[in-house]
């Protein structure tokens, strides 16, 4: 392990402790007493504040907890950050969209010229042809805050309920150019997967809702009943790759007896959404069961064929 990498790990290791002994540092990082003493001197220069209590039971006592200390990144780690920022720029709708460019410029300015040139060369030859965000989301910050803090919102959706109702957000996810939120409607006592851009009104309330633990129990119970019809489809190698790029939360790809299977469950009201999804996989999918899904799939295929006759 390089010295700079070890010092970074030691900073993280010590920043959440009130005190430590020299032996602990030696054992944790497999270093000698002499190396540990040199590292402690280097850590103090990097901003780790402590005082030494001498004696048989003495120790190094940190003067502040959870320190924000400078971290020295390796070139490979710096490249990884810039690649991640470039990919995230495709998601134009996030609460942090404006911050990406600021982070980029701040990081670039902190690097020596030679490293800046190296990063620019790599950035110029790499592109991300992924689906950009298709629609703006007006209440993104509120939704993320509500999901993380488990607060109750007064919300209306063009998709499901146009009158404002009390909801809680369990998660937010991005798929195929759209942001979705998994929300629990306290009025209807039902779960919905709602497009975030279809939310027409959203306001934070002081109403007491369900705990995260209660929401998980309700979620698992609801979807077990809601997605009541199991299905199984066999995928080719290309089908597995295509499905993996657009896998919905209720879908699973598994290997069984040398075959690749796409499995899950659906609600009758969502039959044709699933049919259209499977048609998108072309000849790389074969429906095993149920027969209702296979019949609906074949019916839709015949409609497509009839368009060319």
SULKA-V686530 format. One record per backbone hydrogen bond with DSSP energy under -0.5 kcal/mol. NH is the residue of the N-H (numbers start at 1). CO is the residue of the C=O. If there is no record, write none. Layout:
BEGIN
((NH | CO) (NH | CO))
END
This chain:
BEGIN
((6 | 2) (7 | 3) (8 | 4) (9 | 5) (10 | 6) (11 | 7) (12 | 8) (13 | 9) (14 | 10) (15 | 11) (16 | 12) (17 | 14) (20 | 60) (24 | 21) (25 | 21) (26 | 22) (27 | 23) (28 | 24) (29 | 25) (30 | 26) (31 | 26) (36 | 32) (37 | 33) (38 | 34) (39 | 35) (40 | 36) (41 | 37) (42 | 38) (43 | 39) (44 | 40) (45 | 41) (46 | 42) (47 | 43) (47 | 44) (48 | 43) (49 | 47) (51 | 61) (53 | 59) (54 | 52) (58 | 55) (59 | 53) (60 | 20) (61 | 51) (61 | 59) (62 | 18) (62 | 60) (63 | 49) (64 | 49) (66 | 15) (69 | 67) (70 | 46) (73 | 71) (78 | 74) (79 | 75) (80 | 76) (81 | 77) (82 | 78) (83 | 79) (84 | 80) (85 | 81) (86 | 82) (87 | 83) (88 | 84) (89 | 85) (90 | 87) (91 | 88) (92 | 90) (94 | 92) (97 | 94) (99 | 96) (100 | 96) (100 | 97) (101 | 97) (102 | 98) (103 | 99) (104 | 100) (105 | 101) (106 | 102) (107 | 103) (108 | 104) (109 | 105) (110 | 106) (111 | 108) (115 | 112) (116 | 112) (117 | 113) (118 | 114) (119 | 115) (120 | 116) (121 | 117) (122 | 118) (123 | 119) (124 | 120) (125 | 121) (125 | 122) (126 | 123) (129 | 127) (130 | 128) (133 | 90) (134 | 177) (135 | 177) (138 | 136) (140 | 137) (143 | 139) (144 | 140) (145 | 141) (146 | 142) (147 | 143) (148 | 144) (149 | 145) (150 | 146) (151 | 146) (152 | 207) (153 | 167) (154 | 203) (155 | 153) (155 | 165) (156 | 201) (157 | 161) (158 | 198) (165 | 155) (167 | 153) (168 | 184) (170 | 168) (170 | 182) (171 | 182) (173 | 180) (175 | 178) (178 | 175) (180 | 173) (181 | 194) (182 | 171) (183 | 181) (183 | 192) (184 | 168) (185 | 183) (185 | 190) (186 | 166) (186 | 184) (187 | 166) (189 | 185) (190 | 185) (192 | 183) (194 | 181) (194 | 192) (196 | 179) (197 | 179) (198 | 195) (199 | 196) (200 | 156) (200 | 198) (201 | 156) (203 | 154) (205 | 152) (209 | 207) (215 | 211) (216 | 212) (217 | 213) (218 | 214) (219 | 215) (220 | 216) (221 | 217) (222 | 218) (223 | 219) (224 | 220) (225 | 221) (226 | 222) (227 | 223) (228 | 226) (229 | 266) (230 | 228) (231 | 264) (232 | 289) (233 | 262) (234 | 286) (235 | 260) (236 | 284) (240 | 236) (241 | 237) (242 | 238) (243 | 239) (244 | 240) (245 | 241) (246 | 243) (247 | 244) (248 | 246) (251 | 248) (252 | 263) (254 | 252) (254 | 261) (256 | 259) (259 | 256) (260 | 235) (261 | 254) (261 | 259) (262 | 233) (263 | 252) (263 | 261) (264 | 231) (265 | 250) (266 | 229) (270 | 267) (271 | 268) (274 | 270) (275 | 271) (276 | 272) (277 | 273) (278 | 274) (279 | 275) (280 | 276) (281 | 278) (282 | 279) (284 | 281) (285 | 282) (286 | 234) (288 | 232) (289 | 232) (294 | 290) (295 | 291) (296 | 292) (297 | 293) (298 | 294) (299 | 295) (300 | 296) (301 | 297) (302 | 298) (303 | 299) (304 | 300) (305 | 301) (306 | 302) (307 | 303) (307 | 304) (308 | 305) (309 | 306))
END
